[in-house]
Amino acid sequence: MHGPAQDISRFDPLERLDGALNCGILLLCDHARPNLPPEYGDLGLTADHFTRHIAYDIGAAALTYALAQRLCAPALMTTFSRLLIDPNRGADDPTLVMRISDRALIPGNARIDDAEIARRRRLYWQPYRDAIADMSQKMRAAGRPPALVSIHSYTPVWRGRPRPWHAGLLWDCDDRLARPLLASLRAESHLVIGDNEPYDGALRGDTMFDHGTLPGLAHVLIEVRQDLIATQPGVEEWANRLAPLLVDCLAAPDIHDIRHYPSRAATPAQLAALREKMT
């Protein structure tokens, strides 16, 4: 067996890091690990696939750990590879389970049917999403609504083209975290920081949409180029850079307010209907 299946009888789909419930920030890591539950073997792939970005975000878990420690913040991280199911996609997103990823055919997903997708969603995707909602509610009850910060990484090169950014901030219409954090990072003149690069932060059904935009929590997704956090010294550098900037952002008077912003990923009517379902 070539895959990174964990040798345990019960596969827990998420890892929880304890932190102060009244700290005002909840850290998330959607693509923390390259692991698969034992029953899925290696999905027909070889070991090298599980060392690549198609399986997980390299360095993101280590950066989440480091930030949680510095901020005394709780964190939630998935323990399963996005090759199994992508926790940062909506429940009905056609890319929820990928059959081909970065030109690599995934044999264990090639003929997947709706029933198997629903099973993976119930056993792995849903517990992570439920944990985010539960922790958000606990933090609200402890004193104030948390700001959500999701940690990701991306490849230095995409389809033969180098990516110029050292990091990027993804956001939709709620700019309470993104704009001040972007300005602070760009104040370091040697850094190239993307604004909704290398991806767009408006994606209906993703983690930030469902748990930030819909309930009205301030949020931002931070992407760091993976070669910059592939080693512990790189992780420490970025944690030392980001932690004080996030603390500064949390001091803004409106950062813990519940505010229902519009979205570039849904119409006002769609947003209203989705928010109604949450009540």
N, C-alpha and C positions, 0 to 999 in steps of 0.2 A: 504494500500500500504506500503510495507516494505522497498523499495529501497530509495536511497537518491536523488530522482528527485528534481530538483530545481523548486521552485514555481514562475516561470517567464514565460511570454508569448513568449519570444524569447530566445533561448538558444545560447549564444555566445560560440563557441568551444575553444576560447583561451583567456588568460589573458595577458596583456602587462604591463610590468613595465618600466617606463621611466628611462632613464639614458643618460649619455653623449655619443653622437654618435662617438666622437673621442677618447673614452677611450681605445679602442683596444681589447675589450672582449665582447662577446655576450653569455649570460647565457641562457640555455635551461632546461626545465623540462618536459620530455615527459609524465610522469605518475604522475602528480601533484595531481589529485583529484579523488574521487570515485563516482562522480556524473553521473547521466543519464539524458538525455533530457526527459521531462514529458511524451512524447508519448510512450516511451519504458517502462514506469512503473519501475518494478524491475527485468525485464528479467526472472521472475519466481523464483528469489532467495529470501532468507530471509535476514534480516538486518545485521546479523553477517557476511555474505559474504563480505559486503561492508566495513568492518573494517579490512579486511585481505589484504595481499599482492596481491592476485589475482585481486583485484579491483584497487589498486594504490600503489605507492611507499611511504610507511609511512615515514614521516619526510622530504621528498625530497623538497616539496614546501617551507616549513619553512626554510630549509637551503638555497634554492635559493633566497628567500626574503632577508635573512641575508647577503648573499654574494653580492647581488645586491646593498644593502645599503652601505656596506663597500667599494665596488669597484666603486661606482657611475656608475654602468653598466646597460644597458638595459637588460631585460629578457623577454622571451616568455615561457608561461606555458599553457598546455592543461587544460581544465575544465571538460573533460569527462573521464569516467573510461575506462581503457583498455578492460574491459568486453564488451564494445560497439564495439570498434575497436581499434587496437593498433597503435598509431602514430609512434612507433619506429620499424615498420615492413614495408617492401617494398610493393608497391601497389599490387603486384601479389604473395606475400608471402602466403603460405597455412595457416599460423598461424595469419594472419591479423585479423580474427574474430575467436575467440576460441569457440569451442563447449564444450570442457572439459578443465578445468584449475585446476591444482593441485588436480586431482581426483574428482573435483566437476563438475557435469553436469550443463550446463547453458541452461535451458529450452528455453529461448527466442532466443537462437542461434542454437538450435539443428537441426532445419529444414530450416535454412537460405539458400536462393537461391542467384544466382549471381546478380540478379537485386537489392536485398536488400543490398548486400555487396557493390555494386557500389554506391548505394544511401548514405550509411554511409561514404564511402570513399569521396564522393563529398561534403557532408555537414559538416563533422567533420575532417577527416584526411587531406584533401587537403587544407583547409584554414590555418591549422597550418603549413604545409609544405610551402605554399605560403608566409606566414608571415615571416618565417625564411629567405627565399630567398630575400624577400623585405627588411628586416632589414639589412641583410648582405650587400646588395647593397647600402643602405642609409649610412651605416657606411664606406663603401669604398669611397663613394662620399664625406664624411665628412673629409677624411684625410688618412685613412689607412685601409686595410682589417682587419677584426676582427679575433681573435682566438675564436673558439667555445668551450665552456665547458658545457657539459650536466651532470645534477645532477640526480642520481638515488640512490635507496637503495635496500637492499636484506635481506632475512630472515636469522636469526642466525643459523637455522637448516634446512637442506634439506633432506627429506626422512629419517629422523631419525639420520642423521649424522651432528654433529656440524661443522660449518664453522669456521676455525681458524683465518680468516682475520678480522681486524678491518675495513679495507677499501680496495678497489681494483681500479686499473686504467685499463681501456679497450682502446685498440688502435689497429690500423691495421699496416701500414708501415710508416706512418708519425710520427716520434718520437720526434718532436720538443717540444711538451708540456709534453708528457708522461715520457720521460727519466729524465729530470731534476726534475719534480715533484715527480717522484718515488724515486729518490735519496734523495730529501729533506725530504720526509715523512719517509723514512727508517732511516734517521739520528736520529729520535726519537726512541731510542732502545726498548722502551716498546711496540711499535706499530708493528703489523704484517700486511704488506701491500702486496696485491696480484698484480702480473703483469699478466694482462689478466686473472684474477680470481675475482669473481667466474664464470665469463663468458668470452668468447672470443670476442674481439672487432672487428673482421673481419666478418661483416654480410652485404652481398649485399642488398642494398635498405633501410637499416636502416637510422636513421637521420644523423649520423656521416658520413656514406658512401655518401649519396646524397648531403649533404651540407658542408662536410669537404673534403673528399677524391676527389670527382669529380671536384669541383671548385678549389681545391688546397689550401684551408684554413687550418692553423694549428688547431688541435682539439684534445680533449681527453674527455672520458666519465669517470666520477668519481662515483664509487659505495661506499656508506657508509653503514655499517651494521645497519639495521633499529632500533635495540634496543639502539644504541648509539645516535640516533637523534630523538627518539620518544618523548622527552620532550624538553622544551625550553632551559634549561641549557645545555643539550647535543648539541643542535643546535648551541648555542652560542660558545661552546667549539670548535666545528668543523669549524664554520665560522671564528673564531679567528685564527685557525690553518691554514686553507686553503687560506684565503685572502692574507696574506703577501707572501705566497709561489707563488701564482699566479701572484702577482705583480712582483716578481723576475723573473718569467718565461717570462713575457711580455717584459722585458728589453733585452732579447736576440736579437741580430742584425737581425736574419732571421725570427723572429716569425711572422712578418706581410707580409712576401713575399708570393707571389702566387707560389706554388711549386706542381707539379703534380707527386706525388709518385705512385709507383705500389700498388697493393692491393692483399692480400691473398684471397679475396672473388671474384675476377674476373680476367680473363686472360687479357693480354695487349690489345688484339684485342677488347675484350668486353669493356674495359675501354675507349679505343679510340672512339668507337662507341657511348658510353654513353656521353662522353665529347663533341663529335661533336653535339649531340642533344641539348646541352645546349647553343651553340653559335647561 
